[in-house]
Amino acid sequence: MRELSNARIAVVHDWLIDFAGAERVLAEILRCFPRADLLALLDHMPESERAALGGRRAGTTFMQRLPGVTSVLRYYLPLMPLAIEQLDVTDYDLVISSSHAVAKGVIVSPDALHVSYIHSPMRYAWDQQFNYLRGEGAASGLKGALLRWVLHRLRIWDHRSAAGVDRFVANSGFVARRILKAYRRDAEVIYPPVDTDLFRPGGDRDQYYITVSRLMPYKRVDILVDAFARMPERRLRVIGSGPEYRRLKAAAPPNVEFPGQLSVEAVLAQLQRARAFLFAAVEDFGIAPVEAMACGTPVIALRRGGAAETIAGLESAEPTGVFFEEQSAGAVVKAVEEFEKYQTTISADACRRRALRFSAQRFRGEFTAFVERAYAEWWRRDRP
């Protein structure tokens, strides 16, 4: 049997533009396998954000040279399947893809093991198709018809390319169910890493509520703003930027603040002092609520997606937050009132302990062990 320590390893990521949630996972995968080569569709990550990747630059495809690719990436979506298939990984014994779009479609040698860590099947091509079309103003008409055809072709390719993956890993049970629905394949669940060393308790508590989010339509920050418009005696701070920033800020009541995009250090200080963190999105995992719990801050969240797995509700022996059941301002108001009624049952220590279940150290141990087992099984299979 070949030893993993001697294997030639490639790590394939979708694209490198900024350091967001998927890139945090990528950074830890590279720490697990420091000798691996890094490949991606394109690499335009600023040098200031590259340190977490060990300063590495990725081998890229023809998309690296396309005009304006970082600002209009979504318009190049139809080219991505072709581009990922041009990456040559035939000389590797192990290929690890980190995929939320097309990275899992890389073509791997029949002698190599392909492990794919799925942040999400392509949301816009599968269950989020209709939200995507509405967000693009293409629910109907010629533009809508064209986009539906493109997404139809993407779904066909996405399902077919899943056959080239030997072992799937999902970042939550929610995503594992989506993998089963889209690809009819089982997946191991290994939760992504949260920087629990950086995000930790500190400082005295204030009375404001907080959310930290990219201000995109599907994040449903508008629900939180509407809820606090009904609770003028309570304060909400919305930290983040994005396409919805101006609209949300213009519609916000005086008790809702929009500080904009802040540094990590400033976000940490805000989380440490907040009364509770609010979360209304259906996310595949949802790293921000776990970062809040790592600071000892309770979470008020929609009981859907990854949040339903990471947060312990009031029914738990050690609750870390309160759930609401639907995406509506009224449900958020009721949840805030319920939180204030039972706040004393939620301790900062319980929140911190819950968050430690998702530490980076835990991720590296679980992911390395999984890949080692899969590689050993792969080389024993059908070989004398």
C-alpha positions, -999 to +999 in steps of 0.1 A: +000+000+000+012+035-008+018+058+021+000+091+022+032+107+034+047+100+000+017+108-021+016+136-046-013+158-035-032+186-053-058+209-036-083+224-061-103+255-051-130+273-071-114+308-072-093+330-050-106+366-049-109+374-012-105+355+021-141+344+031-156+313+047-145+288+020-110+302+020-108+297+057-115+260+052-089+260+023-063+275+046-068+247+071-067+220+044-034+234+033-022+232+069-032+195+070-012+189+038+015+215+035+033+198+006+002+199-016+001+220-048-027+246-050-049+250-081-079+272-089-098+287-118-082+321-111-061+337-083-065+375-078-064+374-040-048+406-026-014+401-010-028+414+023-051+384+026-028+358+013-009+352+045-034+327+058-026+305+027+010+305+036+017+331+009+009+305-018-002+313-053-024+289-072-019+274-106-047+288-127-067+284-159-074+306-189-099+325-167-071+342-150-066+364-180-102+372-188-110+410-187-127+423-155-131+387-142-131+397-105-158+423-108-181+404-132-173+368-122-209+356-123-212+365-160-184+340-167-203+312-150-210+293-182-172+290-188-164+275-154-171+238-162-148+240-193-121+258-173-120+235-144-117+205-167-085+221-182-066+218-149-042+189-154-040+168-122-031+135-139+003+133-120-013+133-085-021+104-062-046+124-042-068+153-052-087+173-026-113+197-041-127+225-020-159+233-038-189+256-037-192+259-075-172+238-099-140+226-083-153+191-077-155+187-115-117+185-120-109+154-140-088+130-119-068+100-130-084+066-123-055+056-101-059+087-079-083+093-050-106+123-052-119+137-019-143+166-023-151+190+006-184+205-004-193+239+011-225+237-009-237+223-042-242+252-066-270+271-048-281+291-079-283+260-100-303+238-076-326+248-047-318+285-048-325+289-085-357+309-082-342+333-056-312+338-079-334+346-108-355+371-088-323+387-075-311+391-111-344+406-122-349+375-145-379+358-131-395+360-166-388+374-200-360+367-225-332+372-199-350+347-176-353+321-203-316+324-212-305+321-175-328+291-170-313+273-199-277+281-186-287+268-151-303+237-167-270+229-185-250+236-153-272+211-133-266+184-159-228+190-158-228+193-120-246+160-115-224+142-141-192+156-126-201+142-092-194+107-106-157+117-106-156+121-068-147+091-047-155+105-012-177+135-004-173+156+028-200+181+037-197+211+059-229+203+078-257+178+079-278+203+060-254+203+031-251+165+033-288+163+026-284+187-003-256+165-017-279+135-014-307+153-032-285+167-060-260+139-066-276+109-048-244+104-028-237+101+009-212+125+025-193+125+057-200+156+079-169+176+091-178+210+103-156+239+090-131+256+113-138+286+134-110+307+149-119+302+185-084+315+195-092+349+181-129+350+189-131+347+227-149+364+256-137+398+269-151+431+281-183+441+298-217+435+282-237+463+267-275+463+259-273+464+220-280+434+197-258+427+168-256+410+134-225+406+112-232+398+076-226+405+040-256+425+030-270+403+003-308+397-003-307+361+009-291+370+042-325+385+052-311+413+073-342+433+062-362+411+085-340+421+115-343+458+106-381+455+103-382+437+137-363+464+155-385+491+139-412+474+160-390+475+191-378+512+192-366+507+228-340+482+217-309+488+197-294+468+168-260+472+151-257+458+116-220+453+107-211+446+071-214+459+036-228+447+003-254+455-024-282+459+002-263+484+024-277+517+010-313+504+008-313+489+043-296+519+059-321+543+042-351+523+055-336+518+090-352+534+121-330+555+145-324+525+168-307+505+140-271+515+133-250+506+102-213+510+111-204+495+077-175+471+071-152+469+102-118+454+109-117+419+125-105+435+157-134+459+157-159+432+150-144+411+178-148+440+203-185+445+192-193+408+195-177+406+230-200+433+243-232+426+225-263+413+244-271+387+217-263+380+180-292+378+155-292+355+124-321+352+099-304+335+069-306+299+058-269+292+056-251+260+047-231+263+080-231+299+092-198+308+107-208+342+122-231+328+149-204+304+160-179+332+162-204+351+184-208+320+207-170+318+209-171+353+224-197+340+250-225+358+232-259+341+229-275+337+194-311+343+183-314+325+150-337+309+124-340+272+131-329+262+096-297+253+078-264+250+096-276+272+125-300+244+136-269+222+142-245+246+157-268+264+182-284+248+213-319+261+218-337+266+251-348+230+251-312+219+256-295+211+288-269+239+281-287+264+259-267+289+238-295+308+222-331+310+211-346+299+178-374+314+157-393+292+131-400+315+102-383+344+083-406+372+095-402+403+116-429+391+139-411+359+146-379+378+154-397+401+178-411+371+197-377+354+198-361+386+212-388+388+239-383+351+247-346+355+249-350+384+274-374+363+295-349+333+297-316+351+293-303+340+327-305+303+316-279+310+289-243+313+302-213+327+284-194+296+294-220+274+277-217+295+245-179+292+246-180+254+251-204+250+222-182+270+199-151+250+208-168+220+191-160+238+158-124+249+164-097+248+137-077+223+157-107+199+157-112+204+120-075+196+112-077+164+133-110+152+118-102+160+082-067+146+083-079+113+099-107+111+073-084+115+043-059+091+058-086+064+062-100+071+027-065+069+011-057+036+029-090+021+018-086+033-018-052+017-022-064-016-007-094-017-030-092-042-060-055-045-057-035-077-050 
